[in-house]
């Protein structure tokens, strides 16, 4: 029987040989393939864990089913545009390491219509079947990200335009999405900044009224200090910030 680490290493080495991942580097610490340019990162996370049971919720009560001991891969993909993150680092209450791990947009495989988990038995008897599924999913997720979230303009449509049209909502938790979304608006559509800021602040008031802990750390004085800094900040966005 192989160990989980050994099976993960086999998966990783196979993935390294895939043409579509040629320009990615594998980071052992985060179990992720990363494509990095000066302006951004595209990240494919494997998010592995080991189990010997499967919980399902087909009926009224969850059921537990024993399975061969397996390492489970949960593919996730994200993109980080540095320009909408770096400017507020000095204001954040989080560590610099945590901040720089944050993404601008990200999806787990099940959010995109794929299975959420892929079970590789440690005896490798189902390895090829599961590997073929995983490599197909990761390739499709990369294509999705490069088609729909290739640049700030596409991110702005999803993050801001759809919210202003009532088709999406601002997040109900956290605080730093606010700074990223306002920076995104200032860069892509500066004329819309006042109305987006106004709508975002209405949402922040709702979060404050229910004592959302991350908002409370900034509310109110720190928020306006950050806004004042943002509104004076000179972003330099050009083709070098776009995905290759």
Secondary structure, DSSP 8 states (H G I E B T S, - for coil): ---HHHHHHHHHHHHHTSGGGTT-EEETTTTEEEEEETTEEEEEE---EEEEEEEE-SSSS-EEEEEEEEEEE--EEEEEEGGGTGGGGGG-SS-HHHHHH--SEEEEGGGGTS-S-EEEETT-TTHHHHHHHHHHHHHHHHHHHHHHSSSHHHHHIIIIIHHHTTSS---SS-SHHHHHHHHHHHHH-GGGHHHHHHHHHHHHHHHHHTT-HHHHTTTTHHHHHHHHHHHH------GGGS--
